[in-house]
Amino acid sequence: MAATSMDQLVSLCKRRGFIFQNADIYGGQQGVYDYGPLGVELKNNLKNAWWRAMVYERDDVEGLDAAILTNRKVLKYSGHEDTFSDPMCDCRKCKGRFRADHITDGKCPNCGSTDLTEPRPFNLMFKTQVGPVESDENLAYLRPETAQAIFTQFKNVVDATSRKLPFGIAQIGKSFRNEITPRNFIFRVREFEQAELEYFVLPGEDEKYHELWKEARINWWLEQGLVKEHMNIYTTPHDDLAHYAKACYDIEYQFPHGMEELEGIANRRDYDLGNHTKAQEEFDLEAHCHANPDSTTKLCIRDEENGKWVIPFVIEPSMGVDRGVLAVLTEAYTEEDLGEGNSRIVLKLKKHLAPIKVAIIPLKKNSEAIMQKCHELKNKLMKLGIGRVALENTGNIGKAYRRHDEVGTPLCLTVDFETLENTPESVTIRDRDTMQQQRVNTADLPSFLREYFL
Ligand code: GAP
């Protein structure tokens, strides 16, 4: 089968209610998307899988859910006010504005004119005002990364949890960047979600943990269904590193539009904690810090071995949730030839990611007895904690199978006349990938489904 195209994904996402263009009825808002009924389930499942692996399954990570509105000083001392920009060129002819690295042969990508300005920096952060008065004092930003609040809350988390190095703080949430050229569906957007871990280690142990996190994150993506052959590890060249980074690996994925960054794993050294710290006299780490007259706090921790205060180094695996959704959709999308001119689209998502886990399908929708049994089963099965159990009432079993194949439902459970008439009572279960069917006694369904999903 040919590689999945972006058009196939966009079409499926709209048709089946995964992802819609924001403000569609007004012609859309560029670089902003809304997740529909199935998209929200898929995205939540991916975020839950990340949280489980990064927080629940470890003994060295705490969670955080910080505000999006960000005090200007945070982004001043983080370096974002000065450096978080893309060089841009304006076309004097068509008045378009383009990223300098998207211009080839000195020509405007829109009209082909060579009458372009020199590149000028364009800050990517969204500004807003806090309170009723528009003034510089009241300026705030929508955060461009979730990470900064993890740094500014470092001491509060340490004080509240008594954590010792190494340990991490994890957070999932929205970030905002005024991307000049949002494109490739949900790949590069202006409002997106990040799942970020800041893992604090002793200086000198950073390189070891950078390697460990690279391996851990590759393995996690394999568990989400991506295959090794579609992934690549890119080591960022030194002169291309973000302003805070000492080193960075990108986990790249073969998206429909090309091999591109899915997740960054950076060694941010002590740059952020150092720059948000009140004074440096007690540390011998001045090299990575600027004087900060505004901060009230020292963001440091005791080295257990020698009792000295240190500013930890930080390893940061940072995944784009929307890019994750796009990657698992790309990997799962399959068109199967069933022979005799028949084919089907099937979304072979890992079962923990599937938006709907079980669809209950009545053989006949106008049979009251069958519908009653379907409702009864739905009420019973949704209490198992396996995820969403959906009740279909289209009354056309072929169509229902096709729809659930397309949205990746692992199991379809059909209630028919045999269910009602036979003893013991049983239903048909159809497997999405093999299309094989088997009869299972309804009394055994809870244990069958628990074993299958949990
Ligand atoms: N805290 C580090 C940080 O923000 P980044 O490489 O700029 O690093 C991390 O972003 C991840 O966030 C990227 O690997 C990508 O998956 C996602 N991301 C960044 N910009 C994005 C955008 N405009 N649209 C969608 N995802 C984006």
Residues whose N, C-alpha, C, O or C-beta is under 5 A from the ligand:
A	BS01	GAP	P144 E145 A147 R177 E179 I186 F187 R188 V189 F192 Q194 E261 L262 E263 G264 S318 M319 G320 R323
